[in-house]
Amino acid sequence: MSARSTTISATRTAADPAGADGIANRVAADWNRYWFTPTDSRSLALVRIGTALVALSLWWSYAADLQTWFGPTGILSTETVWQWRSPAGFSLFDWTSTSLALTLLFGGLGVVLVLSLVGLATPVAAVLAAILWASLLHRGPMLAGPADDCLSILLWCLAIGPAGEYFSLDRWLGDRAGRPAPGPSIRAGITEGLLRVHASAIAVGVVLAQLKGAAWWDGMAAWYLAAGPQSLAADLVPMLARSEYLTNMLTHGITAFEILFAVLLWYPPTQRMVARIGLAGWPLLGLLAGEPLWGLAVALFALPTALRSPHRRADGHC
């Protein structure tokens, strides 16, 4: 092959982005950009505060019946729970053989959640909150609801990211000590990416679960949700009962919202818009389904994307 032919071939290869090497390079660049672009952690601080508030609400819901369920003579003995959970399941509450030990460990969970809320010793508090909350769920997996599961994911994500750098006592103490304000970090970018992955996955899971029921196909699911004993939208029942068209439109609208949320959250021109819609849509759906804390928890996954600067391009630069 002549030198001229070699030069032309090399030029075509370099100029052909559709080639195998070009595709691989673009995929690698997009992967690195998604996970490892330094990101400001202010939105994670807001997620931390919201997550702590939801967590304290759920934690308090366990308090009244703590000894009834998990005490030494409680309904759920450790032997019974071992039959429910995976052999790899682990819970620190398995070792609380006395009522006092159970109360102290449960109280410790409340303390670290408060520390997460105010942002004091946040890196340690976030890890302990994630471990203790997972332990509580593993101690009674049959009692866990969708809000409990979403909260567990949020806590683990916050344990990875620098969630205490802003709006926290840690930041206040740092300012008093003269420490410089933190800048964008890769850890914050990884955490934001994890939150977006889980937001989309939860939406997909909800859609797949709904489409197993005939009511979501025939358009009556919205009425069943509103008329349910746990629903907080009972005022909608008479209105939906008078109009089958409205009921069908609301049912299929919910499904369309969930599908669009799962898909458009990945498309840079629309992800900020759909995330902001999700901040209202998921809590409203939670009220309709009688799971308000679940709706708030799912909305928290979308919060960093919703607050992203409109001037920031998809490649992470301004």
C-alpha positions in Angstrom: 0.0 0.0 0.0 1.4 3.4 -0.9 2.0 6.2 1.6 -0.8 8.2 0.0 -3.3 5.3 0.5 -2.2 4.8 4.1 -2.6 8.5 4.8 -6.1 8.5 3.3 -7.1 5.4 5.3 -5.9 6.9 8.5 -7.7 10.2 7.8 -11.0 8.3 7.1 -10.6 6.3 10.3 -10.0 9.4 12.4 -12.8 11.3 10.8 -15.3 8.4 11.1 -17.0 8.7 14.5 -19.2 5.8 13.6 -16.3 3.4 13.6 -15.9 0.8 16.4 -13.1 2.8 18.1 -15.0 6.1 17.8 -18.1 4.5 19.5 -16.0 3.0 22.2 -14.2 6.3 22.9 -17.5 8.1 23.0 -19.0 5.6 25.4 -16.0 5.8 27.7 -16.0 9.6 27.6 -19.7 9.7 28.4 -19.2 7.1 31.2 -16.4 9.2 32.8 -18.3 12.4 32.3 -21.5 11.0 34.0 -19.7 9.6 37.0 -16.6 11.7 37.5 -17.5 15.3 36.7 -16.8 17.4 39.8 -20.2 18.7 41.1 -21.2 21.2 43.7 -22.7 19.5 46.8 -25.3 22.1 47.8 -28.1 20.0 46.4 -26.9 16.9 48.3 -27.1 19.0 51.5 -30.8 19.6 50.7 -31.3 15.9 50.0 -29.6 15.2 53.4 -32.1 17.4 55.2 -35.1 16.0 53.4 -34.0 12.5 53.9 -33.4 13.0 57.6 -36.9 14.5 58.1 -38.5 11.5 56.3 -36.3 9.1 58.2 -37.2 10.6 61.6 -40.9 10.3 60.7 -40.5 6.6 59.8 -38.3 6.0 62.8 -41.0 7.4 65.1 -43.6 5.2 63.5 -41.7 2.2 64.9 -41.3 3.6 68.4 -44.7 2.9 69.8 -44.6 -0.9 69.0 -40.9 -1.4 69.2 -41.0 -3.8 72.1 -44.2 -5.5 70.9 -42.5 -6.5 67.6 -38.8 -6.8 68.4 -38.6 -7.2 72.2 -37.4 -10.4 74.0 -41.0 -11.7 74.1 -42.1 -9.8 71.0 -44.1 -11.1 68.1 -41.1 -11.4 65.7 -38.4 -13.5 67.3 -35.0 -13.6 65.6 -35.7 -17.2 64.6 -38.8 -16.2 62.8 -37.1 -13.4 61.0 -34.2 -15.6 59.9 -36.8 -17.6 57.9 -37.9 -14.5 56.0 -34.6 -12.8 55.1 -31.7 -13.8 52.9 -29.0 -16.0 54.6 -26.7 -13.0 53.9 -29.0 -10.7 55.8 -27.5 -9.0 58.8 -29.0 -6.9 61.6 -27.4 -5.4 64.7 -30.8 -5.7 66.3 -30.3 -9.5 66.4 -28.0 -9.0 69.4 -30.4 -6.9 71.5 -31.5 -9.7 73.8 -32.9 -7.3 76.4 -35.5 -4.5 76.3 -32.9 -2.0 77.4 -30.5 -3.0 74.7 -33.2 -2.7 72.1 -34.2 0.7 73.3 -30.7 2.0 73.4 -29.8 0.8 69.9 -33.1 2.2 68.5 -32.4 5.4 70.3 -29.0 5.5 68.8 -30.5 5.4 65.4 -32.7 8.4 66.3 -29.6 10.3 67.5 -27.6 9.7 64.2 -30.6 10.8 62.2 -30.8 14.0 64.1 -27.0 14.5 63.6 -27.6 14.0 59.9 -30.4 16.5 59.9 -28.3 19.3 61.5 -25.1 18.2 59.7 -22.9 17.5 62.7 -20.1 14.9 62.2 -21.9 14.2 59.0 -19.6 11.6 57.4 -19.8 9.4 60.4 -23.4 10.0 61.1 -24.4 9.2 57.5 -22.6 5.9 57.6 -24.1 4.9 61.0 -27.6 6.0 59.9 -27.4 3.8 56.8 -26.1 0.8 58.7 -28.6 1.1 61.6 -31.6 1.7 59.3 -30.7 -1.3 57.2 -30.4 -3.3 60.5 -33.9 -2.2 61.6 -35.4 -3.2 58.2 -33.6 -6.6 58.4 -34.9 -7.1 61.9 -38.5 -7.0 60.6 -38.4 -7.2 56.8 -42.1 -8.1 56.6 -43.0 -4.7 58.2 -41.0 -2.6 55.7 -43.0 -0.5 53.2 -41.9 1.2 50.0 -40.9 4.4 51.9 -38.6 2.3 54.2 -36.9 0.8 51.2 -36.4 4.1 49.3 -35.1 5.7 52.5 -32.5 2.9 52.8 -31.1 3.7 49.3 -31.1 7.4 50.0 -29.1 6.9 53.3 -26.5 4.8 51.5 -26.1 7.3 48.7 -25.6 10.1 51.3 -23.0 8.0 53.1 -21.0 8.0 49.8 -21.3 11.7 49.0 -20.1 14.9 50.9 -23.6 15.8 52.1 -22.5 17.8 55.1 -20.4 20.4 53.3 -23.3 23.0 53.2 -26.3 24.0 55.3 -24.8 22.1 58.3 -23.1 22.6 61.7 -20.0 21.1 60.1 -19.9 24.0 57.6 -20.6 26.5 60.4 -17.7 25.1 62.5 -15.5 25.1 59.5 -16.2 28.7 58.8 -15.4 29.6 62.4 -12.1 27.7 62.1 -11.2 29.6 58.9 -11.4 26.6 56.6 -12.0 27.4 53.0 -15.4 26.7 51.4 -15.5 23.4 49.6 -15.5 23.3 45.8 -17.0 20.9 43.3 -16.0 17.3 44.0 -16.1 13.9 42.2 -17.8 12.3 45.2 -20.7 14.7 44.8 -20.9 13.8 41.1 -20.9 10.1 41.8 -23.7 10.5 44.4 -25.8 12.7 42.1 -25.4 10.0 39.4 -26.4 7.3 41.8 -29.5 9.2 42.8 -30.5 9.7 39.2 -30.0 6.0 38.4 -32.2 5.0 41.3 -34.9 7.6 40.4 -35.2 6.1 37.0 -35.1 2.5 38.2 -37.8 3.2 40.8 -40.0 4.7 38.1 -39.5 1.7 35.9 -40.3 -0.7 38.8 -43.5 1.2 39.6 -44.7 1.0 36.0 -43.9 -2.7 35.6 -45.7 -3.4 38.9 -48.8 -1.4 37.8 -49.0 -3.0 34.4 -49.5 -6.4 36.0 -53.0 -5.2 37.2 -55.9 -5.0 34.8 -57.1 -1.8 36.4 -54.2 0.1 34.9 -55.1 -1.2 31.5 -58.8 -0.5 31.7 -58.3 3.0 33.2 -59.9 2.4 36.6 -56.8 2.3 38.8 -57.0 6.0 39.8 -60.5 5.5 41.3 -59.3 2.4 43.2 -56.4 4.3 44.6 -58.4 7.3 45.7 -61.1 5.1 47.3 -58.6 3.0 49.2 -58.6 3.1 53.0 -55.1 4.7 53.1 -55.6 7.3 50.4 -55.3 10.9 51.3 -57.2 12.0 48.2 -60.7 10.8 49.2 -62.1 14.1 47.9 -61.4 12.9 44.4 -63.7 9.9 44.7 -67.0 11.6 43.9 -65.5 13.5 41.0 -64.0 10.3 39.5 -67.2 8.4 40.1 -69.1 10.9 38.0 -66.7 10.8 35.0 -65.2 7.6 33.6 -63.4 9.7 31.1 -61.7 11.7 33.9 -60.8 8.5 35.7 -59.3 6.9 32.6 -57.4 10.1 31.8 -55.9 10.3 35.3 -55.0 6.6 35.3 -53.2 6.7 32.0 -51.7 10.1 32.8 -50.0 8.6 35.9 -48.5 5.8 33.8 -47.4 8.2 31.1 -45.8 10.5 33.8 -43.8 7.5 35.2 -42.6 6.3 31.8 -41.6 9.8 30.7 -39.9 10.4 34.0 -37.8 7.2 33.7 -36.8 8.0 30.1 -36.4 11.8 29.9 -34.4 11.9 33.1 -31.5 10.7 30.9 -31.9 13.2 28.0 -29.9 16.4 28.9 -32.3 18.9 27.4 -35.3 17.5 29.3 -33.8 16.0 32.5 -34.0 19.2 34.6 -37.6 19.9 33.5 -38.8 16.3 34.1 -37.0 16.2 37.5 -38.8 19.4 38.6 -42.1 17.9 37.5 -41.2 14.9 39.6 -40.7 17.0 42.7 -44.5 17.7 42.6 -45.6 14.5 40.8 -44.2 11.9 43.1 -45.6 13.4 46.3 -49.0 13.9 44.7 -48.9 10.2 43.6 -47.9 9.3 47.1 -50.9 11.1 48.5 -53.2 9.3 46.1 -51.8 5.9 47.0 -51.8 6.6 50.7 -48.0 6.6 50.8 -47.0 10.2 51.3 -43.6 9.5 52.7 -42.8 7.2 49.8 -43.8 10.0 47.4 -41.5 12.5 49.2 -38.6 10.0 49.3 -38.8 9.4 45.5 -38.9 13.1 44.9 -35.7 13.5 46.9 -33.9 11.2 44.3 -34.7 13.8 41.6 -33.8 16.9 43.7 -30.1 17.3 42.6 -31.1 17.0 38.9 -34.0 19.5 39.4 -31.6 22.1 41.0 -28.9 21.7 38.4 -27.9 25.1 36.9 -29.6 25.7 33.5 -26.3 27.0 32.2 -24.5 23.7 32.8 -24.0 21.7 29.7 -24.3 17.9 29.5 -20.5 17.6 29.6 -20.4 19.2 33.0 -19.0 22.6 32.0 -20.7 25.9 32.2 
